Amino acid sequence: MAALVLMATMALDLPPVLAAGLALAAQIITTGALHEDGLADLADGFWGGRDPARRLEIMRDSRIGSYGTLALVVSVGLRWQALAVLAGQGAGLAAVAILAVAMTSRAVPAVLLAVLPPARSDGMGRLASGGAGPEVVAAVLLAGLPALALSGMLPAMALQAALGFGVARLSLAKIGGQTGDVLGAAQQLAEIAALLVLAAI
């Protein structure tokens, strides 16, 4: 949906920065802001709580705090500007980038589900945890191999892998494992990283 919105708005001669903003809005609406919510909750919990129990409590709270608000502002801002740069180079390139980054960024949570224990006895992260090795490999290959057709995706995917490792280490240190919020935040960070790399190349 995001790629189609970007191509349609640019075909109507909308400036790249506005087309990119509408494409990002379409993406957020289509996904129900699921991963953005995870990023905000993780930021609030990891930096707003003094111990694992309090951090998990904050992450489950539906209210948003200062850390979460700032995380969303930075996330949306960076993705919007990176998409605008790519759209300025052509609608087709930006549309393919949206698809490639959407795929590879969602492989990161699949890996984290397999390698991290659940931090809670309930919740989305607990229900989805325990992915088998072959399933994770298949997810990474299905996401990564088509994306490599886009120039610049190899360094982008390397950065995504490094960020995934960092999120895993941080989550173990902060709450002892993964939750649905950790998975959503990992996807967001991987998406931001890849778009920035593609915009810089």
Summary of the structure (lengths in Angstrom):
residues: 201
radius of gyration: 16.9
end to end distance: 24.8
largest distance: 52.0
contacts: 706
relative contact order: 0.17
helix: 81%
strand: 1%
